[in-house]
């Protein structure tokens, strides 16, 4: 979640510009880029407790000290709530999860180097403050009421609204971490094909990256509890979007969907105004109760699009949102998977051939089963790990074809090797954690911090 832009733009006079805003994301393949985002839990190494915002070893101090590396602070009131450096930013999730939103980069080598540099900077400052970082999909130890809220206005609004729509929304905000990749499209038709392929295959990514088997120190019965949480967060803004697979789907249909999702807020003069549950369609008519008589700005539309939480999200690019946060290798493997599938035309065709006759019921079945079973789920009588291996084969060939283009330099296929091993063995990150917990850790959840922190 990045900081709001300083310039807010002109009022929207023509609702068709909402669709144009999405269309303007289209760009030629030579300009397609890779944007990787990942979140991790910050904790105090002395007692494995969550960090407050304030104090000598708080999140605020962590952000302040990161400025030595060239990061510029972003303020909300008197609090530093984000950092920017070029096209990158570091931001805070509601429970103090630290997120890197990376720059749009050309190659997987670039994005992996970016992740490595970021983690190195975080570790340098963390050692000074006694702060550690761990990548998991769901916090393995802390109760929700033990975690301090970060001082961001939008989170206060969401905190009050979430329990009205689902029972797990506050857990999503406070206790989950993800890794995702943002990818470009060339045209409306290209966007539609990529959206359909990535939405159908999102459960495969969820299974391969499943890494959230613990809640408050004990196994929770899931391999990706983070993924399950989204099923009871807010039915208005989460889910699989079956209409994406309907004939005629395009930018207009996604804009219509977004208009029907209730709002959270409007940002004005450095403050978030509570518009929770109100209608963007009313806003377009100057009838928003939170700002009567005012018309929305294009930045309001861009903000609103960030409050939709489907498994794949469309802005001026497509966001892959199905994976749990995890170890360093996974942070490079997730973009490799989707780049291999979506940025090579032959691979995209092969992936579409694989999923194009999957029914809505089959897709829903996978979405429901994978959080608990991961690669042990089945699809059309086949173990899901076999389907995952087929998908990885398509992605690997896509990456190999990229390597034949001199523009991309070195082969990128090794970035998915860790996923090939997961599919071959069936041992997801969650499986490994559970085996350790029941074996050598003897039920001591604190061992996860010692062995799996960055």
Buried (B, 14 or more C-beta within 10 A) or exposed (E): BBBBEEEBEEEBEEBEBBBEBBBEBBBEEEEBBBBBBBBBBBBBBEEBEBBBBEEEBBBBBBBBBBBEBEBEBBEBEEBBBBBBBEEBBBBBBBBBBBBBBBBBBBBBBBBBEBBEEBBEBBBEBBEEBBBBBBBBBBBBBBEEEEBBBBBBBBBBBBBEBBEEBBEBBBBBBBBBBBBBBBBBBBEBEBBBBBBBBBBBBBBBBBBBBBBBBBBBBEBBEBBBBBBBBBBBBBEBBBBBBEEBBEEEBBBBBBBEBBBEBBBBBBBBEEEBBBBBEBBBEBBBEEBBEBBEEBBBBBBBBBBBBBBBBBBBBBBBBBBBBBBBBBBBBBBBBBBBBBBBBBBBBEBBEBBBEBBEEBEEEBBBBBBBBBBBBBBBBBBEEEBBBEBBBBBBBBBBBBBBBBEEEEEBEEBBBBBBBBBBEBBEEBBBBBBBBBEBBEEEBEEEBEBBBEEBBB
